[in-house]
Amino acid sequence: MGAGYLGLELAENLKKRAVEVTVIQSSDQVMQSLDKEMAVYVADHLQQHGLEIKLNCKATAISQIPDHSLLVSLDSGEQLKVDAVMVSTGVKPRAELAVQAGLEIGQHGGIRINEYLGGG
């Protein structure tokens, strides 16, 4: 779960070891740090090398089934039977208190700082 740098690096290395890999991403593209036009090329490359990519979906539950596999339920209603789940979903700043305090917020949603790591 997660199609950022870490998730795709992990997926790539598992695939090189002949592991079947499905990447689940909640947004409409891999690599959120890239422009959408570039991210399409990355996703195409991954798919050409045998990785399955599911965009715009979230895991809603993970449960163990009798054969000790895992069942990942997606918000689309689809269920994936897997042997392991790797989570590399990253973080998003929660800056509500900073906004209420009147601090300046940067373009990625965190508190804007200067070159000395002070308020910006």
C-alpha positions in Angstrom: 0.0 0.0 0.0 1.4 3.3 -1.1 3.0 4.3 -4.4 5.5 6.8 -3.3 9.3 6.4 -3.4 9.5 3.8 -0.7 6.5 1.8 -1.8 7.6 1.6 -5.5 11.2 0.8 -4.5 9.9 -2.1 -2.3 7.6 -3.3 -5.1 10.4 -3.2 -7.7 12.7 -5.2 -5.5 10.1 -7.8 -4.6 9.2 -8.2 -8.3 12.9 -8.8 -9.1 12.7 -11.7 -6.7 9.8 -13.2 -8.7 7.2 -12.1 -6.1 3.7 -11.2 -7.5 3.1 -7.5 -6.5 0.0 -5.4 -6.4 0.5 -1.7 -5.5 -2.6 0.0 -4.0 -2.7 3.8 -4.1 -5.5 6.0 -2.7 -4.9 8.8 -5.2 -5.2 8.8 -9.0 -1.5 8.5 -9.7 1.7 7.0 -8.5 4.5 9.2 -7.2 2.5 12.2 -5.9 5.6 14.3 -6.0 5.6 14.1 -9.9 3.4 15.9 -12.3 0.5 13.7 -13.4 1.9 13.6 -17.0 5.2 12.1 -15.7 3.5 9.8 -13.2 1.7 8.1 -16.1 5.0 7.1 -17.6 6.2 5.6 -14.3 2.9 3.6 -13.9 3.2 2.3 -17.5 6.8 1.2 -16.9 5.8 -0.6 -13.7 2.9 -2.4 -15.4 5.2 -3.4 -18.4 7.4 -5.1 -15.9 4.6 -7.1 -14.3 3.4 -5.0 -11.4 -0.3 -4.6 -10.9 -1.3 -1.1 -9.9 -4.6 -0.2 -8.4 -5.2 3.6 -8.2 -8.1 5.5 -6.5 -8.7 2.7 -4.0 -8.1 2.2 -0.3 -7.8 -0.9 1.8 -10.7 -0.9 4.3 -9.8 -4.1 6.1 -7.1 -6.8 6.4 -8.0 -10.1 7.9 -6.4 -13.5 8.2 -8.2 -16.4 6.6 -8.0 -20.1 7.6 -5.1 -21.0 5.3 -3.1 -18.2 7.0 -3.2 -16.0 4.0 -4.5 -12.4 4.3 -7.6 -11.0 2.7 -7.3 -7.3 1.8 -10.7 -5.7 1.3 -10.8 -2.6 -0.9 -13.3 0.2 -0.9 -14.3 -0.9 -4.4 -15.6 -4.1 -2.9 -12.8 -6.1 -4.4 -10.9 -8.5 -2.2 -7.3 -9.6 -2.7 -5.9 -12.8 -1.2 -2.2 -12.1 -0.4 0.7 -13.6 1.6 1.9 -10.3 3.0 1.0 -6.6 3.2 3.6 -3.9 3.1 2.5 -0.4 4.1 4.4 2.6 3.0 1.8 5.3 2.9 3.8 8.3 4.1 2.5 11.1 6.2 0.5 14.3 5.8 0.9 17.2 8.2 -1.9 18.0 10.6 -1.5 21.8 10.8 -5.0 22.8 12.1 -3.5 24.2 15.4 -0.8 26.1 13.4 -3.4 27.7 11.2 -5.5 28.7 14.2 -2.4 30.3 15.7 -1.8 32.3 12.5 1.4 30.5 11.4 2.2 30.5 7.7 1.6 27.2 6.0 3.8 26.0 3.2 2.8 24.5 -0.2 2.8 20.9 1.1 0.6 21.7 4.1 3.3 21.9 6.8 4.5 24.9 8.8 6.5 27.2 6.6 10.1 27.7 8.0 13.1 29.7 7.0 16.7 28.5 6.4 17.3 28.5 10.2 14.2 26.3 10.8 12.3 29.1 12.3 8.9 30.5 11.4 9.0 31.7 7.9 
